[in-house]
């Protein structure tokens, strides 16, 4: 019974999950930013190519 109570009070796994969620949110933000910049960059390159 003591082992089970000790397991319930252990918060090490919760910390790892929180770090995982933070990393996932940062990854989503980076993917969104790169997607927006990428489409703008493609448009700019198309304009330059047609001007040449």
PDB file with one MODEL, atoms N, CA, C and O in Angstrom:
MODEL        1
ATOM      1  N   UNK A   1       0.827  -1.197   0.000  1.00  0.00           N
ATOM      2  CA  UNK A   1       0.000   0.000   0.000  1.00  0.00           C
ATOM      3  C   UNK A   1       0.875   1.266   0.000  1.00  0.00           C
ATOM      4  O   UNK A   1       0.550   2.256  -0.655  1.00  0.00           O
ATOM      5  N   UNK A   2       1.984   1.215   0.744  1.00  0.00           N
ATOM      6  CA  UNK A   2       2.869   2.386   0.792  1.00  0.00           C
ATOM      7  C   UNK A   2       3.459   2.684  -0.587  1.00  0.00           C
ATOM      8  O   UNK A   2       3.631   3.845  -0.960  1.00  0.00           O
ATOM      9  N   UNK A   3       3.762   1.640  -1.327  1.00  0.00           N
ATOM     10  CA  UNK A   3       4.319   1.821  -2.667  1.00  0.00           C
ATOM     11  C   UNK A   3       3.306   2.492  -3.589  1.00  0.00           C
ATOM     12  O   UNK A   3       3.674   3.347  -4.394  1.00  0.00           O
ATOM     13  N   UNK A   4       2.050   2.116  -3.479  1.00  0.00           N
ATOM     14  CA  UNK A   4       1.000   2.705  -4.301  1.00  0.00           C
ATOM     15  C   UNK A   4       0.810   4.180  -3.970  1.00  0.00           C
ATOM     16  O   UNK A   4       0.653   4.996  -4.877  1.00  0.00           O
ATOM     17  N   UNK A   5       0.822   4.532  -2.704  1.00  0.00           N
ATOM     18  CA  UNK A   5       0.668   5.933  -2.285  1.00  0.00           C
ATOM     19  C   UNK A   5       1.868   6.752  -2.761  1.00  0.00           C
ATOM     20  O   UNK A   5       1.721   7.886  -3.217  1.00  0.00           O
ATOM     21  N   UNK A   6       3.069   6.153  -2.646  1.00  0.00           N
ATOM     22  CA  UNK A   6       4.265   6.837  -3.127  1.00  0.00           C
ATOM     23  C   UNK A   6       4.179   7.081  -4.636  1.00  0.00           C
ATOM     24  O   UNK A   6       4.593   8.134  -5.122  1.00  0.00           O
ATOM     25  N   UNK A   7       3.643   6.114  -5.370  1.00  0.00           N
ATOM     26  CA  UNK A   7       3.480   6.254  -6.823  1.00  0.00           C
ATOM     27  C   UNK A   7       2.510   7.387  -7.158  1.00  0.00           C
ATOM     28  O   UNK A   7       2.741   8.141  -8.104  1.00  0.00           O
ATOM     29  N   UNK A   8       1.432   7.510  -6.390  1.00  0.00           N
ATOM     30  CA  UNK A   8       0.446   8.568  -6.655  1.00  0.00           C
ATOM     31  C   UNK A   8       1.006   9.961  -6.367  1.00  0.00           C
ATOM     32  O   UNK A   8       0.610  10.929  -7.016  1.00  0.00           O
ATOM     33  N   UNK A   9       1.917  10.072  -5.408  1.00  0.00           N
ATOM     34  CA  UNK A   9       2.482  11.370  -5.050  1.00  0.00           C
ATOM     35  C   UNK A   9       3.660  11.763  -5.949  1.00  0.00           C
ATOM     36  O   UNK A   9       4.090  12.916  -5.929  1.00  0.00           O
ATOM     37  N   UNK A  10       4.179  10.831  -6.725  1.00  0.00           N
ATOM     38  CA  UNK A  10       5.326  11.099  -7.589  1.00  0.00           C
ATOM     39  C   UNK A  10       4.905  12.016  -8.734  1.00  0.00           C
ATOM     40  O   UNK A  10       3.950  11.717  -9.451  1.00  0.00           O
ATOM     41  N   UNK A  11       5.617  13.133  -8.910  1.00  0.00           N
ATOM     42  CA  UNK A  11       5.271  14.106  -9.950  1.00  0.00           C
ATOM     43  C   UNK A  11       6.332  14.200 -11.037  1.00  0.00           C
ATOM     44  O   UNK A  11       6.269  15.114 -11.859  1.00  0.00           O
ATOM     45  N   UNK A  12       7.291  13.303 -11.076  1.00  0.00           N
ATOM     46  CA  UNK A  12       8.340  13.369 -12.092  1.00  0.00           C
ATOM     47  C   UNK A  12       7.776  13.188 -13.494  1.00  0.00           C
ATOM     48  O   UNK A  12       8.197  13.881 -14.421  1.00  0.00           O
ATOM     49  N   UNK A  13       6.848  12.284 -13.663  1.00  0.00           N
ATOM     50  CA  UNK A  13       6.241  12.063 -14.971  1.00  0.00           C
ATOM     51  C   UNK A  13       5.444  13.259 -15.451  1.00  0.00           C
ATOM     52  O   UNK A  13       5.420  13.559 -16.645  1.00  0.00           O
ATOM     53  N   UNK A  14       4.786  13.946 -14.518  1.00  0.00           N
ATOM     54  CA  UNK A  14       4.002  15.131 -14.884  1.00  0.00           C
ATOM     55  C   UNK A  14       4.913  16.218 -15.437  1.00  0.00           C
ATOM     56  O   UNK A  14       4.544  16.912 -16.385  1.00  0.00           O
ATOM     57  N   UNK A  15       6.083  16.372 -14.864  1.00  0.00           N
ATOM     58  CA  UNK A  15       7.021  17.379 -15.352  1.00  0.00           C
ATOM     59  C   UNK A  15       7.470  17.042 -16.770  1.00  0.00           C
ATOM     60  O   UNK A  15       7.570  17.932 -17.615  1.00  0.00           O
ATOM     61  N   UNK A  16       7.737  15.787 -17.033  1.00  0.00           N
ATOM     62  CA  UNK A  16       8.156  15.378 -18.380  1.00  0.00           C
ATOM     63  C   UNK A  16       7.038  15.630 -19.387  1.00  0.00           C
ATOM     64  O   UNK A  16       7.298  16.065 -20.509  1.00  0.00           O
ATOM     65  N   UNK A  17       5.819  15.365 -18.996  1.00  0.00           N
ATOM     66  CA  UNK A  17       4.681  15.608 -19.892  1.00  0.00           C
ATOM     67  C   UNK A  17       4.535  17.102 -20.172  1.00  0.00           C
ATOM     68  O   UNK A  17       4.261  17.499 -21.304  1.00  0.00           O
ATOM     69  N   UNK A  18       4.717  17.921 -19.153  1.00  0.00           N
ATOM     70  CA  UNK A  18       4.617  19.371 -19.356  1.00  0.00           C
ATOM     71  C   UNK A  18       5.691  19.864 -20.325  1.00  0.00           C
ATOM     72  O   UNK A  18       5.412  20.686 -21.198  1.00  0.00           O
ATOM     73  N   UNK A  19       6.915  19.362 -20.171  1.00  0.00           N
ATOM     74  CA  UNK A  19       7.974  19.754 -21.101  1.00  0.00           C
ATOM     75  C   UNK A  19       7.650  19.285 -22.515  1.00  0.00           C
ATOM     76  O   UNK A  19       7.930  19.993 -23.482  1.00  0.00           O
ATOM     77  N   UNK A  20       7.077  18.126 -22.640  1.00  0.00           N
ATOM     78  CA  UNK A  20       6.685  17.623 -23.954  1.00  0.00           C
ATOM     79  C   UNK A  20       5.621  18.496 -24.597  1.00  0.00           C
ATOM     80  O   UNK A  20       5.684  18.777 -25.794  1.00  0.00           O
ATOM     81  N   UNK A  21       4.645  18.926 -23.810  1.00  0.00           N
ATOM     82  CA  UNK A  21       3.598  19.806 -24.344  1.00  0.00           C
ATOM     83  C   UNK A  21       4.163  21.153 -24.762  1.00  0.00           C
ATOM     84  O   UNK A  21       3.766  21.696 -25.793  1.00  0.00           O
ATOM     85  N   UNK A  22       5.079  21.697 -23.981  1.00  0.00           N
ATOM     86  CA  UNK A  22       5.695  22.981 -24.331  1.00  0.00           C
ATOM     87  C   UNK A  22       6.481  22.835 -25.640  1.00  0.00           C
ATOM     88  O   UNK A  22       6.401  23.700 -26.513  1.00  0.00           O
ATOM     89  N   UNK A  23       7.231  21.750 -25.774  1.00  0.00           N
ATOM     90  CA  UNK A  23       7.998  21.523 -27.001  1.00  0.00           C
ATOM     91  C   UNK A  23       7.068  21.379 -28.202  1.00  0.00           C
ATOM     92  O   UNK A  23       7.378  21.874 -29.285  1.00  0.00           O
ATOM     93  N   UNK A  24       5.935  20.708 -28.022  1.00  0.00           N
ATOM     94  CA  UNK A  24       4.975  20.549 -29.118  1.00  0.00           C
ATOM     95  C   UNK A  24       4.382  21.896 -29.527  1.00  0.00           C
ATOM     96  O   UNK A  24       4.226  22.162 -30.719  1.00  0.00           O
ATOM     97  N   UNK A  25       4.054  22.740 -28.567  1.00  0.00           N
ATOM     98  CA  UNK A  25       3.502  24.060 -28.887  1.00  0.00           C
ATOM     99  C   UNK A  25       4.530  24.929 -29.613  1.00  0.00           C
ATOM    100  O   UNK A  25       4.186  25.654 -30.546  1.00  0.00           O
ATOM    101  N   UNK A  26       5.778  24.857 -29.188  1.00  0.00           N
ATOM    102  CA  UNK A  26       6.824  25.613 -29.871  1.00  0.00           C
ATOM    103  C   UNK A  26       6.988  25.113 -31.303  1.00  0.00           C
ATOM    104  O   UNK A  26       7.168  25.912 -32.221  1.00  0.00           O
ATOM    105  N   UNK A  27       6.927  23.804 -31.499  1.00  0.00           N
ATOM    106  CA  UNK A  27       7.052  23.235 -32.842  1.00  0.00           C
ATOM    107  C   UNK A  27       5.913  23.703 -33.740  1.00  0.00           C
ATOM    108  O   UNK A  27       6.141  24.024 -34.906  1.00  0.00           O
ATOM    109  N   UNK A  28       4.702  23.744 -33.219  1.00  0.00           N
ATOM    110  CA  UNK A  28       3.557  24.214 -34.006  1.00  0.00           C
ATOM    111  C   UNK A  28       3.741  25.680 -34.387  1.00  0.00           C
ATOM    112  O   UNK A  28       3.437  26.069 -35.515  1.00  0.00           O
ATOM    113  N   UNK A  29       4.233  26.492 -33.461  1.00  0.00           N
ATOM    114  CA  UNK A  29       4.464  27.906 -33.761  1.00  0.00           C
ATOM    115  C   UNK A  29       5.527  28.069 -34.843  1.00  0.00           C
ATOM    116  O   UNK A  29       5.380  28.904 -35.736  1.00  0.00           O
ATOM    117  N   UNK A  30       6.583  27.285 -34.770  1.00  0.00           N
ATOM    118  CA  UNK A  30       7.643  27.369 -35.779  1.00  0.00           C
ATOM    119  C   UNK A  30       7.132  26.934 -37.144  1.00  0.00           C
ATOM    120  O   UNK A  30       7.430  27.575 -38.152  1.00  0.00           O
ATOM    121  N   UNK A  31       6.371  25.858 -37.185  1.00  0.00           N
ATOM    122  CA  UNK A  31       5.823  25.372 -38.459  1.00  0.00           C
ATOM    123  C   UNK A  31       4.900  26.412 -39.079  1.00  0.00           C
ATOM    124  O   UNK A  31       4.934  26.630 -40.290  1.00  0.00           O
ATOM    125  N   UNK A  32       4.079  27.050 -38.262  1.00  0.00           N
ATOM    126  CA  UNK A  32       3.172  28.089 -38.758  1.00  0.00           C
ATOM    127  C   UNK A  32       3.952  29.280 -39.315  1.00  0.00           C
ATOM    128  O   UNK A  32       3.633  29.792 -40.388  1.00  0.00           O
ATOM    129  N   UNK A  33       4.975  29.714 -38.579  1.00  0.00           N
ATOM    130  CA  UNK A  33       5.769  30.861 -39.026  1.00  0.00           C
ATOM    131  C   UNK A  33       6.522  30.539 -40.310  1.00  0.00           C
ATOM    132  O   UNK A  33       6.562  31.369 -41.219  1.00  0.00           O
ATOM    133  N   UNK A  34       7.113  29.367 -40.405  1.00  0.00           N
ATOM    134  CA  UNK A  34       7.856  28.988 -41.600  1.00  0.00           C
ATOM    135  C   UNK A  34       6.909  28.867 -42.800  1.00  0.00           C
ATOM    136  O   UNK A  34       7.271  29.230 -43.919  1.00  0.00           O
ATOM    137  N   UNK A  35       5.713  28.363 -42.566  1.00  0.00           N
ATOM    138  CA  UNK A  35       4.737  28.265 -43.658  1.00  0.00           C
ATOM    139  C   UNK A  35       4.348  29.628 -44.194  1.00  0.00           C
ATOM    140  O   UNK A  35       4.243  29.810 -45.407  1.00  0.00           O
ATOM    141  N   UNK A  36       4.133  30.589 -43.303  1.00  0.00           N
ATOM    142  CA  UNK A  36       3.753  31.934 -43.730  1.00  0.00           C
ATOM    143  C   UNK A  36       4.899  32.615 -44.471  1.00  0.00           C
ATOM    144  O   UNK A  36       4.683  33.231 -45.515  1.00  0.00           O
ATOM    145  N   UNK A  37       6.102  32.510 -43.946  1.00  0.00           N
ATOM    146  CA  UNK A  37       7.260  33.130 -44.584  1.00  0.00           C
ATOM    147  C   UNK A  37       7.571  32.430 -45.906  1.00  0.00           C
ATOM    148  O   UNK A  37       7.968  33.077 -46.876  1.00  0.00           O
ATOM    149  N   UNK A  38       7.394  31.124 -45.943  1.00  0.00           N
ATOM    150  CA  UNK A  38       7.676  30.369 -47.159  1.00  0.00           C
ATOM    151  C   UNK A  38       6.792  30.776 -48.314  1.00  0.00           C
ATOM    152  O   UNK A  38       7.272  30.904 -49.441  1.00  0.00           O
ATOM    153  N   UNK A  39       5.503  30.985 -48.063  1.00  0.00           N
ATOM    154  CA  UNK A  39       4.605  31.391 -49.146  1.00  0.00           C
ATOM    155  C   UNK A  39       4.917  32.810 -49.617  1.00  0.00           C
ATOM    156  O   UNK A  39       4.838  33.096 -50.812  1.00  0.00           O
ATOM    157  N   UNK A  40       5.270  33.700 -48.690  1.00  0.00           N
ATOM    158  CA  UNK A  40       5.666  35.057 -49.081  1.00  0.00           C
ATOM    159  C   UNK A  40       6.961  35.031 -49.884  1.00  0.00           C
ATOM    160  O   UNK A  40       7.115  35.785 -50.845  1.00  0.00           O
ATOM    161  N   UNK A  41       7.874  34.182 -49.500  1.00  0.00           N
ATOM    162  CA  UNK A  41       9.147  34.073 -50.198  1.00  0.00           C
ATOM    163  C   UNK A  41       8.949  33.511 -51.605  1.00  0.00           C
ATOM    164  O   UNK A  41       9.603  33.957 -52.548  1.00  0.00           O
ATOM    165  N   UNK A  42       8.070  32.557 -51.749  1.00  0.00           N
ATOM    166  CA  UNK A  42       7.784  31.990 -53.072  1.00  0.00           C
ATOM    167  C   UNK A  42       7.191  33.055 -53.984  1.00  0.00           C
ATOM    168  O   UNK A  42       7.525  33.113 -55.168  1.00  0.00           O
ATOM    169  N   UNK A  43       6.328  33.883 -53.452  1.00  0.00           N
ATOM    170  CA  UNK A  43       5.741  34.973 -54.235  1.00  0.00           C
ATOM    171  C   UNK A  43       6.823  35.964 -54.675  1.00  0.00           C
ATOM    172  O   UNK A  43       6.825  36.419 -55.819  1.00  0.00           O
ATOM    173  N   UNK A  44       7.724  36.289 -53.776  1.00  0.00           N
ATOM    174  CA  UNK A  44       8.806  37.217 -54.103  1.00  0.00           C
ATOM    175  C   UNK A  44       9.708  36.644 -55.192  1.00  0.00           C
ATOM    176  O   UNK A  44      10.081  37.356 -56.125  1.00  0.00           O
ATOM    177  N   UNK A  45      10.060  35.373 -55.082  1.00  0.00           N
ATOM    178  CA  UNK A  45      10.892  34.746 -56.105  1.00  0.00           C
ATOM    179  C   UNK A  45      10.176  34.694 -57.454  1.00  0.00           C
ATOM    180  O   UNK A  45      10.808  34.842 -58.500  1.00  0.00           O
ATOM    181  N   UNK A  46       8.886  34.488 -57.433  1.00  0.00           N
ATOM    182  CA  UNK A  46       8.124  34.480 -58.696  1.00  0.00           C
ATOM    183  C   UNK A  46       8.145  35.848 -59.349  1.00  0.00           C
ATOM    184  O   UNK A  46       8.273  35.943 -60.570  1.00  0.00           O
ATOM    185  N   UNK A  47       8.024  36.899 -58.574  1.00  0.00           N
ATOM    186  CA  UNK A  47       8.066  38.259 -59.100  1.00  0.00           C
ATOM    187  C   UNK A  47       9.439  38.570 -59.686  1.00  0.00           C
ATOM    188  O   UNK A  47       9.547  39.183 -60.748  1.00  0.00           O
ATOM    189  N   UNK A  48      10.489  38.142 -58.983  1.00  0.00           N
ATOM    190  CA  UNK A  48      11.848  38.381 -59.467  1.00  0.00           C
ATOM    191  C   UNK A  48      12.087  37.597 -60.757  1.00  0.00           C
ATOM    192  O   UNK A  48      12.680  38.124 -61.698  1.00  0.00           O
ATOM    193  N   UNK A  49      11.635  36.355 -60.810  1.00  0.00           N
ATOM    194  CA  UNK A  49      11.831  35.538 -61.996  1.00  0.00           C
ATOM    195  C   UNK A  49      11.103  36.120 -63.201  1.00  0.00           C
ATOM    196  O   UNK A  49      11.635  36.100 -64.311  1.00  0.00           O
ATOM    197  N   UNK A  50       9.906  36.631 -63.000  1.00  0.00           N
ATOM    198  CA  UNK A  50       9.166  37.209 -64.135  1.00  0.00           C
ATOM    199  C   UNK A  50       9.778  38.542 -64.553  1.00  0.00           C
ATOM    200  O   UNK A  50       9.693  38.905 -65.726  1.00  0.00           O
ATOM    201  N   UNK A  51      10.382  39.272 -63.644  1.00  0.00           N
ATOM    202  CA  UNK A  51      11.037  40.534 -63.985  1.00  0.00           C
ATOM    203  C   UNK A  51      12.318  40.304 -64.779  1.00  0.00           C
ATOM    204  O   UNK A  51      12.704  41.133 -65.604  1.00  0.00           O
ATOM    205  N   UNK A  52      12.966  39.185 -64.528  1.00  0.00           N
ATOM    206  CA  UNK A  52      14.207  38.886 -65.260  1.00  0.00           C
ATOM    207  C   UNK A  52      13.833  38.393 -66.628  1.00  0.00           C
ATOM    208  O   UNK A  52      14.710  38.077 -67.432  1.00  0.00           O
TER     209      UNK A  52
ENDMDL
END
